[in-house]
Structure formats: C-alpha cells, structure tokens
Amino acid sequence: MSDASTRVLVVDDHAVLRSGLRLLLGQEKDLEWVGEAGSVEEALRAIDRTAPDVVLLDLNLPGTGGIEGLPRVLGRRDGVRVLILSMNDAVEDVKNAFSRGAS
C-alpha cells in the first residue's frame, strides 16, 4: 500500500461480515485493511498493534457495546476516526454515536 492509504480496522462480532469487508477494502487503492476485532476489548488491543486511521465499529457488540465503547476507542489513539457500522437505524442510536464522537 502507498503511504497515502487510509488504514482501517474493522470491529464486528460476525466473522463473515469482517471477511467480506476485508475483501472489499482490499479492492480500494486508497484503503488498507490493517486488522479486525470481534469486541471493543479486542479492538483496543488491535488499535495498539495496528495504528489505524479509521475504525469501523459495530453498534451491537458482545460485552461493551459500540456506543458505550466509542469513547474508549477514540481515546486509544490520537486522531483516530470512528465510523459506526450497524443495521440499526434508530434515530437515538445515531444521535448517541455522534454525541460520543463518531464521524
């Protein structure tokens, strides 16, 4: 990957979805898949290892959910952006995500 690539970490509890996203990201010349995690706790460790620019974070995760874990993810690495990934389109969840720092 080039130095201009955006480094992406995918956080979702469904391995099939993570695999599909990895394949899609691999087709984009300006995006670099750097890792994946199935929970917020795994994501925090992966952020330390992979130094992503962007974290795609599922809203519904086992243990600490995406909304609750969002401040921890944002605080783990300066400048990291978090995009919420969810099939849920509830207005309150969207508002909560933005209010906690999602991009």
Secondary structure, 3 states (H helix, E strand, C coil): CCCCCEEEEEECCCHHHHHHHHHHHHCCCCEEEEEEECCHHHHHHHHHHHCCCEEEEECCCCCCCHHHHHHHHHHHCCCCEEEEECCCCCHHHHHHHHHCCCC
